[in-house]
Amino acid sequence: MRRWGPLTAVSLGTFMLLLDVTIVVVALPDMARALDASLSDLQWVIDGYALALAALLLGVGAAADVLGRRRLNVVGTALFALASLGCGLASDADVLVAARALQGLGAAAMLATTLPLLGAAYQGRDRSVALGVWGAVSGASAALGPIVGGVLTEGPGWRWIFFVNLPVSVASVWLTLRVVPESRGPAGRRVDWAGTAAFACFAGAGTYGVLRGGADGWASAVTGTSFAVSALALLCFVLVERRVAHPLLDLRLLRRPAFTGVLLGAAGYNAAAFGVIPYLSIWLQTVLGMSPVRGSLVLLPLAATSFVVAAVGGRLLHGVAPRLVVGVGLLLIGAGGLCMAVLDAGSSWGALTPGLTLAGIGAGLVAPALAGAALAEVPPAHAGMAGGAVNTFRQLGYALGVALFGTVLTSGMRDSLGREAAHAVAGGGAEALRGAVPGHTVRAAFASGLNGASLAAGVVGLVAGVLVLVMVRSTGRPAGAATPVAASGTPERVPRVQEEAR
């Protein structure tokens, strides 16, 4: 137990926090009914978690280097558990959204410290094994999220997708305190709290602007103000990062087209592969009448194919340039999105399978190679920063994708249903329109909206793939040579972890 205890503790936390990215997807219709939640509320249930995780990952990682990685991991896990309890007890949508944001803060502390803790606990071959197991656990969490969510939602109820985190959190904290050694970064580092706050404001205001643009119109005062605040926060972030001694993100790295291309690919990956999934789940349950479990099984080709391809591809594609693996994978994800844009009023769930499978193959190629592509484009001293930036852009892409594709979905339904009815149907309220609107009209409108959202996701995937292939010109390290890197304020430690893992 002493030997593999740290790996077990870290993997438990990683599995739980990544599971919560996707576990809520299948439960959205039940949440909407129980809390009288609108489409915007449901979008924030997803985006509140992803945005908090993205906005705070780099800053919390730097704080962990100063305060102690094990200490912050335990604090993050405890906060995650308390927030999960708040989610499960939420009496309305506002409380649920706020609790999800707190969950994201706890998850950022957990994810930012995982790899540094493993790097401190293991050496040599044991380190390679630990990193391999951690990577497999990360992939499995995405695959199992919708199914676990479906089983819990159909069984004890949607609140248990959050309550189930409590015993896992207790076990993770107990193991961490018992068997994981404490570690810190180099002395003298300072935490860039100003940069963290500016980036969080930029991401949050920008996403809010996209959501309000879909609800109120792109010319509304609220939408324009949100984008203005976001732009101002981005300017502040740039100014802060240019002045501080220990920036969250060294802006000189963005002068490298290859590194910028990888970050755009990371954002495009999570947006294109997963941004439409919440709306597919709502369609399956509220329009086609499927149960949460059956609805989750329809989505299984994406997650399962991704997991299998990622596991097998690491060996088969060893020696292939990461830019090619990531670029081609993004093109496949884009093609999968286009293949799903074929629905009509009479379509069944089977129409989604080819597109989901194709997107799953692409995701299986992209996920394990993204970090390697980023690390190949930066000096070794910036490896931790590069890995953290990739994870940040992935979550930010997911949050923006959910917001953008929801806007496209409702826009595609407005001609047939009107604005209010379109938002109600997209938020899981199709049942409430029964009798007032013909069922065929609702099915046709939702199919049209989903086609538009899937088409948009496909375009995002294709554009991201082309950008990676064009901008990332170096051959870099072999695909699979680097393990995904969580944000850490100690970039010096991460390269040693990766080099020994090769």
ZIMOJO-V146441 format. One record per residue. N is the residue number from 0. OMEGA is omega in degrees with one decimal (NA if undefined). BURIAL is + if it has 24 or more other C-alpha atoms within 12 Angstrom, else -. Layout:
N/OMEGA/BURIAL + N/OMEGA/BURIAL
This chain:
0/179.3/- + 1/-175.0/- + 2/-174.5/- + 3/177.0/+ + 4/178.2/+ + 5/178.8/+ + 6/179.2/+ + 7/-179.0/+ + 8/-178.8/+ + 9/-178.2/+ + 10/176.7/+ + 11/179.9/+ + 12/-179.9/+ + 13/179.6/+ + 14/-176.6/+ + 15/-175.0/+ + 16/178.4/+ + 17/175.1/+ + 18/-176.4/+ + 19/173.0/+ + 20/-173.4/+ + 21/-172.5/+ + 22/-176.7/+ + 23/-171.5/+ + 24/-176.0/+ + 25/-176.9/+ + 26/-174.2/+ + 27/179.0/+ + 28/179.0/+ + 29/176.1/+ + 30/-178.6/+ + 31/-179.5/+ + 32/-175.3/+ + 33/-174.3/+ + 34/-176.3/+ + 35/-174.6/+ + 36/176.8/+ + 37/176.0/+ + 38/179.5/+ + 39/177.9/+ + 40/-179.3/+ + 41/177.8/+ + 42/180.0/+ + 43/173.5/+ + 44/177.8/+ + 45/-172.3/+ + 46/179.0/+ + 47/179.0/+ + 48/-176.7/+ + 49/-179.3/+ + 50/178.3/+ + 51/178.5/+ + 52/-178.1/+ + 53/-172.6/+ + 54/-171.6/+ + 55/-173.4/+ + 56/-177.1/+ + 57/-178.7/+ + 58/179.5/+ + 59/177.2/+ + 60/177.3/+ + 61/178.2/+ + 62/179.7/+ + 63/178.4/+ + 64/-178.7/+ + 65/-172.9/+ + 66/-176.1/+ + 67/-174.8/+ + 68/178.9/+ + 69/-179.6/+ + 70/-178.0/+ + 71/175.8/+ + 72/179.4/+ + 73/177.7/+ + 74/179.0/+ + 75/179.2/+ + 76/178.1/+ + 77/177.4/+ + 78/177.8/+ + 79/180.0/+ + 80/179.4/+ + 81/177.9/+ + 82/176.8/+ + 83/176.1/+ + 84/177.0/+ + 85/177.0/+ + 86/-177.6/+ + 87/-179.1/+ + 88/-174.2/- + 89/-179.3/+ + 90/176.9/- + 91/-174.1/+ + 92/-178.7/+ + 93/178.3/+ + 94/179.8/+ + 95/179.7/+ + 96/179.2/+ + 97/179.2/+ + 98/177.2/+ + 99/177.3/+ + 100/176.1/+ + 101/174.1/+ + 102/-179.9/+ + 103/176.7/+ + 104/177.0/+ + 105/179.5/+ + 106/178.1/+ + 107/178.2/+ + 108/179.7/+ + 109/-176.1/+ + 110/-178.1/+ + 111/-175.3/+ + 112/-173.0/+ + 113/-176.4/+ + 114/174.5/+ + 115/177.9/+ + 116/177.0/+ + 117/179.3/+ + 118/179.3/+ + 119/-174.3/+ + 120/-173.5/+ + 121/178.2/+ + 122/172.1/- + 123/-175.5/- + 124/178.0/- + 125/179.0/- + 126/178.1/+ + 127/179.1/+ + 128/-178.8/+ + 129/-179.7/+ + 130/177.2/+ + 131/177.8/+ + 132/178.1/+ + 133/178.4/+ + 134/178.8/+ + 135/178.0/+ + 136/179.0/+ + 137/178.5/+ + 138/-178.6/+ + 139/-178.7/+ + 140/178.0/+ + 141/-178.7/+ + 142/-174.4/+ + 143/-175.9/+ + 144/-178.9/+ + 145/-178.4/+ + 146/176.9/+ + 147/178.4/+ + 148/179.4/+ + 149/-179.9/+ + 150/-178.6/+ + 151/-179.4/+ + 152/-179.2/+ + 153/-179.7/+ + 154/-177.0/- + 155/178.1/- + 156/-172.4/+ + 157/-179.1/+ + 158/-178.4/+ + 159/172.6/+ + 160/174.8/+ + 161/179.5/+ + 162/-177.8/+ + 163/178.6/+ + 164/-172.7/+ + 165/179.1/+ + 166/178.1/- + 167/178.6/+ + 168/178.9/+ + 169/179.2/+ + 170/-179.2/+ + 171/179.4/+ + 172/-179.8/+ + 173/179.7/+ + 174/-178.5/+ + 175/179.8/+ + 176/-175.2/+ + 177/-168.4/- + 178/-176.8/+ + 179/178.6/+ + 180/176.8/+ + 181/175.9/+ + 182/179.7/+ + 183/175.5/+ + 184/179.4/+ + 185/178.9/- + 186/175.6/- + 187/178.9/- + 188/174.6/+ + 189/-179.1/+ + 190/-178.8/+ + 191/-178.5/+ + 192/179.4/+ + 193/177.4/+ + 194/177.9/+ + 195/-179.5/+ + 196/-179.4/+ + 197/-179.8/+ + 198/178.3/+ + 199/178.5/+ + 200/178.1/+ + 201/-177.0/+ + 202/-177.9/+ + 203/-179.6/+ + 204/178.6/+ + 205/178.4/+ + 206/177.6/+ + 207/178.0/+ + 208/178.3/+ + 209/179.5/+ + 210/-179.9/+ + 211/176.1/+ + 212/177.2/+ + 213/-176.6/+ + 214/-173.3/+ + 215/-174.7/- + 216/-175.3/- + 217/179.8/- + 218/-177.5/- + 219/-178.7/- + 220/-179.3/- + 221/179.6/- + 222/-179.7/+ + 223/178.8/- + 224/180.0/- + 225/-179.9/+ + 226/177.9/+ + 227/177.6/- + 228/179.4/+ + 229/179.6/+ + 230/178.6/+ + 231/178.6/- + 232/177.4/+ + 233/177.1/+ + 234/177.5/- + 235/179.2/- + 236/179.6/+ + 237/-179.4/+ + 238/179.9/- + 239/-176.2/+ + 240/179.0/+ + 241/-173.6/- + 242/-173.1/- + 243/-178.9/- + 244/-178.2/- + 245/-175.7/+ + 246/172.2/+ + 247/-179.3/+ + 248/177.4/+ + 249/-174.0/+ + 250/176.8/+ + 251/177.8/- + 252/-178.8/+ + 253/173.8/- + 254/176.5/- + 255/-179.1/- + 256/-178.3/+ + 257/-179.6/+ + 258/176.8/+ + 259/178.2/+ + 260/178.5/+ + 261/179.3/+ + 262/176.7/+ + 263/176.4/+ + 264/179.1/+ + 265/178.4/+ + 266/179.4/+ + 267/-179.6/+ + 268/-177.8/+ + 269/178.5/+ + 270/-174.3/+ + 271/-175.3/+ + 272/-169.5/+ + 273/-173.9/+ + 274/-178.8/+ + 275/-173.0/+ + 276/178.8/+ + 277/-177.9/+ + 278/172.8/+ + 279/179.2/+ + 280/178.5/+ + 281/177.8/+ + 282/-177.6/+ + 283/-173.8/+ + 284/-173.2/+ + 285/179.0/+ + 286/179.4/+ + 287/175.3/+ + 288/-179.6/- + 289/176.5/+ + 290/178.2/+ + 291/-179.7/+ + 292/179.4/+ + 293/177.7/+ + 294/178.8/+ + 295/179.6/+ + 296/176.1/+ + 297/-179.1/+ + 298/-175.3/+ + 299/-179.5/+ + 300/178.8/+ + 301/-175.3/+ + 302/-176.5/+ + 303/178.9/+ + 304/177.8/+ + 305/-178.5/+ + 306/-178.2/+ + 307/-179.1/+ + 308/179.0/+ + 309/-178.7/+ + 310/-177.3/+ + 311/-174.5/- + 312/-179.4/+ + 313/179.9/+ + 314/-175.1/- + 315/-175.4/- + 316/177.2/+ + 317/-177.9/- + 318/176.6/- + 319/-178.3/+ + 320/-179.9/+ + 321/-178.8/+ + 322/179.7/+ + 323/-179.9/+ + 324/-179.4/+ + 325/-178.2/+ + 326/179.5/+ + 327/177.8/+ + 328/177.8/+ + 329/176.8/+ + 330/177.3/+ + 331/176.0/+ + 332/177.2/+ + 333/177.9/+ + 334/177.4/+ + 335/176.5/+ + 336/178.5/+ + 337/-179.6/+ + 338/178.8/+ + 339/-178.0/+ + 340/-175.4/+ + 341/-173.5/+ + 342/171.0/+ + 343/-174.0/+ + 344/-178.0/+ + 345/-176.0/- + 346/173.8/+ + 347/-177.6/+ + 348/-177.2/+ + 349/-179.9/- + 350/-178.6/+ + 351/-169.6/+ + 352/-179.7/+ + 353/-180.0/+ + 354/178.6/+ + 355/179.5/+ + 356/179.6/+ + 357/177.4/+ + 358/177.9/+ + 359/176.5/+ + 360/178.9/+ + 361/179.9/+ + 362/178.3/+ + 363/176.3/+ + 364/-172.3/+ + 365/-169.5/+ + 366/-177.6/+ + 367/-175.2/+ + 368/-175.3/+ + 369/-178.1/+ + 370/178.3/+ + 371/178.3/+ + 372/179.0/+ + 373/-177.0/+ + 374/178.3/+ + 375/-174.0/+ + 376/-178.5/+ + 377/175.0/+ + 378/-179.0/- + 379/-178.2/- + 380/-178.9/- + 381/-176.0/+ + 382/179.8/+ + 383/178.1/+ + 384/-179.7/+ + 385/178.8/+ + 386/177.4/+ + 387/178.9/+ + 388/178.3/+ + 389/178.5/+ + 390/178.7/+ + 391/-178.7/+ + 392/176.1/+ + 393/-179.1/+ + 394/177.9/+ + 395/177.2/+ + 396/178.9/+ + 397/-179.4/+ + 398/-180.0/+ + 399/178.6/+ + 400/178.0/+ + 401/-179.8/+ + 402/-176.0/+ + 403/-176.6/+ + 404/172.5/+ + 405/176.2/+ + 406/178.2/+ + 407/-179.6/+ + 408/-177.6/+ + 409/177.7/+ + 410/179.9/+ + 411/-179.1/+ + 412/-172.2/+ + 413/-178.0/+ + 414/-177.4/- + 415/-171.2/+ + 416/-171.7/+ + 417/-172.6/- + 418/-174.7/+ + 419/-179.1/+ + 420/179.1/+ + 421/178.9/+ + 422/179.1/+ + 423/-179.2/+ + 424/-179.9/+ + 425/178.3/+ + 426/176.8/+ + 427/-176.6/+ + 428/-179.4/+ + 429/-178.0/+ + 430/-177.9/+ + 431/-179.6/- + 432/-177.6/+ + 433/-176.8/- + 434/179.0/- + 435/179.7/- + 436/179.2/- + 437/-178.7/- + 438/179.6/- + 439/178.9/- + 440/179.0/+ + 441/-179.3/+ + 442/-179.8/+ + 443/-179.7/+ + 444/-179.3/+ + 445/178.5/+ + 446/178.7/+ + 447/178.2/+ + 448/178.4/+ + 449/176.6/+ + 450/178.4/+ + 451/179.4/+ + 452/179.5/+ + 453/177.1/+ + 454/178.1/+ + 455/177.8/+ + 456/178.0/+ + 457/178.3/+ + 458/178.3/+ + 459/179.0/+ + 460/-179.8/+ + 461/179.4/+ + 462/179.2/+ + 463/178.6/+ + 464/179.1/+ + 465/179.6/+ + 466/179.2/+ + 467/-177.5/+ + 468/-178.5/+ + 469/-173.2/+ + 470/-177.5/+ + 471/-171.7/+ + 472/-176.8/+ + 473/179.6/+ + 474/175.6/- + 475/179.2/+ + 476/177.8/+ + 477/176.2/+ + 478/-179.4/+ + 479/-178.8/+ + 480/-178.0/+ + 481/177.2/+ + 482/178.0/+ + 483/-173.0/+ + 484/174.1/+ + 485/-179.8/+ + 486/176.6/+ + 487/177.4/+ + 488/-178.7/+ + 489/-178.7/+ + 490/-176.9/+ + 491/-177.0/+ + 492/-172.7/+ + 493/178.4/+ + 494/179.1/+ + 495/176.5/+ + 496/-174.9/+ + 497/-178.2/+ + 498/179.0/+ + 499/179.3/- + 500/-176.3/+ + 501/NA/+
